[in-house]
Amino acid sequence: AWEKGASSDSLLEGISGDLEVERRHQEYPQLRAFLKLLLSLARAHAAASLPLPAGFSTCLLSERPASLCSVFAVHAGFGYATEGERWDVASCCLSLFLQLLEAYDPSSDPSHELCGAPPPTTPAEATAWLLSTRAAPAEQGHWEWVSGAGGGGGAPLPYGAAHAARRPIGAGGGAVGGGGGEIKYTLPELPAALRLLCEFYKPRSPLLHQLQLLLARASAALSPGGGA
């Protein structure tokens, strides 16, 4: 679907609509197939050392009911015609979490380029990194991002080039040392794995709560005399 240019949000919207039907029937064949498709895509791209497809993060972190985080946060409250399917849905979610985290290498993440500090490895460090990349006051004015090394017009620069081409803007609005064409600067999207970690790190995170609940249920089921 991604290669054909279909909107990942539209795809997720359709799966979310079908999930409501599946919840009424208490059977989830399409949801499980969708999660396994995401897992297969993540594994294939990791094996080929390729980045995740454009729009893939939407299927992980969207607020729509069929996104990975939304499903895992509430899957324990679904009704299941067979108890085994409960564990299959949970297994699909956890397998995808694990795949994304195992494939994530902070040291090779291009979004940390030219930050002047080691790449963040925790949500707290990621927050500090984001703050450090914002424009900071300067004695002669403030920092802005210009459209090129010469300050002329043109398309916005890639992340690393934008850092390299920044120029101090004087109090009167003119670029110190020449140039003056400003562009809107947007921080690069954080990797999906780091964003997932941030979701687990949030206070009273529903994902962390569900993980703890799942571990407790699995422990009870595996204990002597426990039911599957």
Salt bridges, closest charged atoms under 4 A:
ASP9 OD1 - ARG64 NE 3.10
GLU83 OE2 - ARG86 NE 2.82
GLU85 OE2 - ARG32 NE 2.85
ASP88 OD2 - ARG32 NH1 3.00
ASP88 OD2 - LYS36 NZ 3.79
ASP109 OD2 - HIS112 NE2 3.04
GLU144 OE2 - HIS142 NE2 3.51
GLU189 OE2 - ARG195 NH1 2.76
GLU199 OE2 - LYS202 NZ 3.12
